[in-house]
């Protein structure tokens, strides 16, 4: 185990909760958000290609559920820098034992957790508090032609959001509902 992180497996193979282990003193603390060497323990082997930062103003707002198809499938590590969010990943991997199952995790600066999301998962979150800021680490650049999405209220997935959804972009609301023909992503 790393001196900077601890790792907790979830019920979805490959989806891992990373607990950052801050080093504190009277001034405050320092915590590592990313270390390729330490994170190689959980299988991250591709280089970081893109880092994004989001701000979501109001509780109840949802962003997601987004993914990229191969060959642009990506690993993501999501960290909450301000506020509190309910972060969700859906297993979209074809032939996975947990196909279309989801896992949600509260992320906040107070709990020092990040979510490691492997290739083949959709990702999104709901703001629980005002002015939530997230940092996304990606192993692939955004590729609009490879982008896909699932409506956050899709009944086939049935995510139990902690708050009523108060805001959703037109783009996220207009993703198609999953039908019986959707057999997943081949990674």
Buried (B, 14 or more C-beta within 10 A) or exposed (E): EBEBBBBEEBEBEBBBBBBBBEEEEEEEEEBBBBBEEBBEEBEBEEEBEEEEEBEBEEBBBBBBBBBBBEEBBBBBBBBBBBBBBBBBBBBBBEEBEBBBBBBBBBBBBEBBBBBBBBBBBBBBBBBBBEEBBBBBBBBBEBEEEBBBBBBBBBEEBEBEBEEEBEBBEEEBBEBEEBEEEBEBBEB
